[in-house]
Amino acid sequence: MALESNENTDKSILKFESMLKTDDVYFFDAEDFEGIVHHYLNIGKVALGKKAIQIGLRQHPNSIALKLLRVEVLVFEDQFEAAESLLDELQIIDTTNEEILIQRANILSKQDDHQGAVEMLLKALQMAEDSFDVYSLLGMEYLFMDDFEKAKNSFMKCLDYDENDYSSLYNVIYCFEFLEDFDGAIIYLNDYLERNPYCEVAWHQLGKMYFSKKMLKEALTAFDFAIISDDSFLGAYFEKGKVLEKLGKYNEAIESYQTTINIDDPTSHAYLRIGKCHERLGNDDLAKYYYYNTVHEDPLLDKGWIAITEFYTKKRNYPKAQHYINKAINIDGENAQYWKKSANIYVALNNFDEADFAFKQSVDLGNYELDTWQNWAAVLSRLNDYNAAIQVLLQGLEFYPDNAEMYYELSGLYLKSNKTALAKEKLNTALQLNAGKAVYFKNNFPEFENVNWIKDIFKNNKKAST
């Protein structure tokens, strides 16, 4: 009975390692050395791979395959000049070997010359008898260049050769997603499933595409087929849970998420989703239980701490909410929304100094939402820092130049700062933008209601006086 190739490789590896231990010299075929080198490189034992190349070239000094493996190691170690020199020698010997061009492309890619790598791979494609690997490399180079259309077409070629190449399938869908061509992805996947009806990966990806288009019933069906194809497919159960949540079927969603925990070790993301479902069902104790399990399972999952923060915020337990938002900020201090949540909680706690700091952090990190400017200005007003509040609103108006409320607020703040001319100017602008919102000024600055010029402005504006 003939040995399978992997059995031969295993025997060769054992024999090679025995040779290294005893210092004896055993003879191997060049193909055996290739298998040994590939084994060591694949498991990251580069030093042993280099040793096998060295000994292999002593026994087979003319082996182009072993020399190409030596080139591969040189490229891996960024020894590009030595690799190029050896490739020049090999190209003189064998002008039709596409692997030489592939290695040249690899060097160009590592030097960030992706266009040069593509040109080299296209040349290799003309020589290659089996172009599967070349198309895969081309696809990656196109991804580096953000040419998602060409990358997609390259990976599709890989699937034409091997429909079970799931890595290429994922890359094809990634390209469709980046191009926001969800319809194209759905057509492609349905066509693929006509030929491979039990491919759980394709059903899973199809479900995600339907979910992106808010086609929830179709998404649910696709995830169900993924589960039928592989009843241990965790990703399909999880995505199915998300769809059921969107459909308001929280008990069924919990069941789907729970299945992922039953099949494999529990994950923080599953606990988090189960907690969200229980909260929507009004099961507060269970929601809290699963939220705490979320952060116990993964203390670095900021979304878990945010869920607990929001839970306590809704309960108006602001001290606890502040405690947990701080944990989220400690994990991701660059998240503008977390700082904004922190600021609003500090406002609820009447801690305006800390609220001021948190709003500043939020804006510095890029949060320019309307209510951020308004609430920050309100905090500064509570601190009697009217000049700072004015500056915040002026900044806000750069983003929302037609917002009447900010002009009404500015008018009141200018009055508090004894800058009557500016107050008149801003009040007139506010009335021009939206006189119907004059009540905003009256409610927020009642102390100025009887100022004669203000009464006159409102009296002369019919909408403001109603």
N, C-alpha and C positions, 0 to 999 in steps of 0.2 A: 504493500500500500504506500502510495507516494505521500510525502509530508506536505502539508499546506505551507504556503509561503511564510506565514507568521510563525509556524513551528520551526521552520528553517532559520528564521531570524533569531528566535529565542535561543536555539542551539548555538548559533554563531556568537551571540552576545555572551552566553555562558563560557564558551570556548575562548573568546577574546579576553574576558575578565580573568579567566584562569591563567592565560598567557601573561597578563600584566602582573599577576601575583607571583608567578614562578620565574619570570624572566626568560621562559622558554620562547622559542619562535615557532609559531604555527602558521601554516599557509592557508590563505582564504582566497576565494574567487573575488574578482573586483566587485561583482554584484553583492557578495556577502558584506564586503566593506561598506558599500553604499547603504545597505540595510542597517548596519551597525551605526554608521554616522547619523543617519536619519533618526534612529531611535534616541540617541543621546541628545541631538539637537531638539527633538520634539519634547523631551522631558526637561530641557533647560540645562543639561550637563555639558556645557560648551567645551570645557577642558578635555573631557573624555572624547568628545566628538573630534576635536583637533588632534588628539593623540591617535585616534583611529585613522584620520586622513593622512597623518604623517607616516604611519606604518603601512597604510594601504598604498601610498605612492612609492614607497621603497620597493614593495613587491610588484606594483603595477605602474611604473613611472609614466606610461603613455595613456593612462586612463583619463579621458576627457571628463567623464562623469565625476570622478574624484577631485579633479582640478576645479570643476565647477562648484563642488561642495566647499572646496577651500576658498573660492571666491565668495561664496555665500557667507562664510564665517568672517572673512575680511570686511565685507560690507556691514555685517552685524556689529563689528568692532569699530566701524567708521574709518577703516584703513582704505580709503577710496583710491588713492594713488596706486597702492600695491595691487588692489583688485583690478583696476583698469589695466595695469601693465600685464597681468596674467590673462585678462580677457583679450588683449591685443594678440598675445601669443596664440591663444586658442583659436581666434578668428582666422589666423593664417592657416592653421591646420584644418579647421572645419568651418567653411564659409556659410553653411546652410543650417547651422545649429541654432534654433530659435531660443534655446536657453541662454545663450551668450547675450542676445539682445534683451532678454528678460532681466538678466542681472545688470545690464547697463541701465535699463529703465529703473531698476531698484535703486541704483546709485543716484540717478537723477532725482528720483522721488525723495530720497533721504536728504538731498541738497535743496529741496523745495522747488525744484524745476519740474513741476508736474506736467507742463505742456511738452517739455522735452521727453519726459517719461512716456506720455501718450504717443508721441511720434515714434518712439522706439518700439513700443508695444504693437502699434499698427504694422510696423515692419515685421515684427515677430509673428503676427497673425497670418501674414502671407506665406510664412514658411511652415507654420505649425500644422501637423497632421491632426492633432487633437487640440482644438482651440479653446476648450473649456476653461483652463487655468488662465489663459491670456485674457479672455473676456472678463473674468472675475477681477483680475488686476486692473484692467481698463476701467471697470466700474468704480473701483476704489479711487483711482486717479481722478476720474470725473467728479467724484464726491469731494475730493480735496479742492477741486476747482469750482465747486458749487454749480456744476453743469448737471443738474438733476435729470434733465431730459435724456442726455446721452448716457448717464449712469444707469438710469432705469432701463434703457434699451440694451445696455451691455449685460446687466444682470438677467434680463429676460432671455438673452442668448444662452446664459448658463442653464436656465431652467429648461430651455429647449433640449439641451444635452442630458440633463438629469432633473427630472421633475421632483425628486426627493431632496434636492439641494435647498433645504429650508433657510439656510443663511442667505442665499440669493433671493429667496421669496420675501424674507423680511426686508431686504434692501430695496427690492422693487416697491413694496408697499410704503417704505420710508420715503422713497422718491415721490410717489403719488401724493403722500401726505404733505410733503414740503411744497409741492406744486399746487397744493390745495385742490387737487383733482380727485375728489372723493368719488364722483360718478365713474371716472375712468378706473379707479381702483376696484369699485364694485363690479363693473363689467369684466375686468381682468380676472378677478377672483371667482366669479361665477363661471367663467369659461374654464378656468383651471379646475374647478370642482366638478365640472362635467366629465373631466378625464380622471379626476382623483376624488371620488365622492366621499371617501372616508379619511380625508386629510384633516385632522383636527386643527393643525396650524392655520390652514386656509380658512376654515370655518370661524376660527377665533379672530383672525384678521378681518374677515368679512363683517363679523358682528361689530367690531370696533369702528369700521367704516360707516355702517348703518347708524351706530350710536352718534358718530360725529355729525351726521345729517339729521339727527333727532328722529330717525325712523325706528322707534323703540320696539315695536312689535316684530319687525324684521330682524332687529338686533337680537332680541330674545330667542327667536327661532334659530338664528345662526349659532348662538352660544349653546343652545340645546343640542344641536347637531354636533358641535365640537365635543360635548360631553358624551354623546352617544358613541362617537368615534373613539374617545378615550375617557373612560369614566374616572380617571385619576388626574385629569388635566386641571390643575389648580387655577390657572389663569382664566379658564372659561367659567368656572364657578364664581370667581371674584367679579369678573365683568358682568356676569348674569345678575349678580347681586346689585351692582350699580344700576342696571337697567330696571330691575324690580323697584329699587328705591325711587327712581324717576317716575315710575308708574304709580307710586304711592302704595305699593304692596310690601309694606315694611316687614311683616312677619315672614313672608316668603323670602325676602332679601336676607333676613337674619339666618334663615335656614341654609341659604346658599353660602353665605359667609362662614357659617358654622361648619359646613362640609369641608371647607379648606383647612380648618383647624383639625377636623377629625382625620383627614387624609395625611397631613404632614404636621410638623411642629407649628404651633400657633405663631402668627405674625402680628406685629403691632398694627399694621394697616387693617387686618381683618377685625381686630378688637375695636379699632377706631370706628369702622363703618357700623359694626354691631351696636356700639354705643350711640351713634347718631340715630340709628333706626329706633332704638328704645326711647331716646329722648323725644322723637317725633310721635311715638306712641303714648307719650306721657308717663313712661316707666322710669321715673327719675332715679330711683335707687339702682336699677339695673344699668341705666346709662352711666351713672357715676362709677359703678363697679367696673364696667368695660373701659371707661376712659382711664381709670387708674391702672388697669391691666395693660393698657396701651403704653403708658410711660414706664411701667415696670418692665415690660418686654423690651422696649427701646427708649431709654432715657434721653437719647439724642434726637428723637422725633419731635421736632418743634410743633407739628400739627396736633400732636397729642396734648401738649401743654395749652395750646390755643383752644382746643375743644373744652378743656376743663375751665379755662378762663371765661369762655363764653357761657358755659353752664352756670358759673357762679355770678356772672354779670346779669344774666336773666333773672337770677334769684335775688339780685340786688345785694349780694354778699360781696361788697367791693374790696374789703381787705383781703379776702381769699383770692378774688380775681386778680388783684394787684400782685399777690405772691406768685401766682402761676404765669402771669404775663411776663414777669421778670425772668422766669426760667426759660421761656421761649426766646426772649431777647438775648439771654446768655448764650443760647445755641446759635441764633442768627441775628446778630446785632446790626446787620445791614438791611434788614427788612423794614421798610418805611411804614407798612401797615401795622406792624407790631408796635412800633413807637406811637402811632396814632391811637391804637387801642389803649396803650398805657396812658397816654395823655387824657383820654376821655374818662378813664377810670379815676385818675387823679382829680379830675374836675368833680366827679361824683363824691370824692372823699374831701372836697374843699381844700385840696393841697395844690394851690395854684402855682407855687414856685416850681414844683416838680412837673406840673402839667405844661408850664411854659417851656421847660427844658425838653420835655418829650416831644412837644409840637415842633420845636426847632429841629430836633434830630430827624423827625419825619420829613420835614420840608427839605432839609439838607440832603436827605437820601432820595429825594425826587417825588415826594407826594405833594401834588399841587391841586388836590381836589377842592372844590368850592367850600365845603363845610370845614375843611382844615384851616383855611385862612380865616373864616368867620369865627370859628371856635377859639382859635389861637388869639385873635384880636379881643374876643370876649374875656379870655383869661387875663390878658394884659390890662384890660380895663378894670377887672376886679382887683388887680394889683395897683391900680391908680397910675399905671405907666402909660399915659395917654399917647405920648409921642411914639413909643414903641408900637402901640396898637395901630396908630395911624400909618406907620411905616409898613407894618404887616399887610394892612388893607390896600395900600398903594401897590405893594408887590402882587397881591391877589388880583388887582384890577388889570395887571399886565396879562393875566390869563383869562379873565372874565370882564372885559372892558364894558360890557353892556349890562352888568348886574346892578340893578337899582338898589337892592338891599345894602350892598357895600357902600354905595354913595350916601344913603340915608345914615348909615353907621358913621361914615367919615364926617358928615355934617355935624352930628351930635358930638363926636370926639373933638372936632375943631372948636365947638362952642365951649366944651369943658376946658379946652386949652386957651380960651380967650382969643381965638383967631376968627373973628366974626366974618371978615371978608371971605375967607376960605370956606367957612361954614355955609354962607349964602350961595357961593358958587356950587358947592357939592349938592346942596339941597335942590337948587334949580335943575342941576343935571339929573338928579334922581327923579324929580317930577316929570322931566321930559321923557325919561326912559320908561317909567311906570308910575303914573300918578296914583293908580289904584292901590299901590303898596305904601302909601303915606302913613297908613296905620302902623307900619313897622316903626317909623320914627316916633309917632305919638306914644306907642307902648314902651319903647326902650328909653325914651328921653322925656318923660312926663314933666320934669322940672322946667322944661323950656316951652311948655304948651301956651303959656300966657305972654310970651315975648311978642311985642307988637309986630315986628317985621315978619316973624314966623306966621302969626295969625293972618297977616295980610297976604302972604304968599299962598297959604292954604285957601284963603277966602277967594282969591283970584283964580284959583284952579278948581273947576267944578268937580272933577273926579276926586281930587284930594280932600275936598270939603264934605264929601258924602260919607 
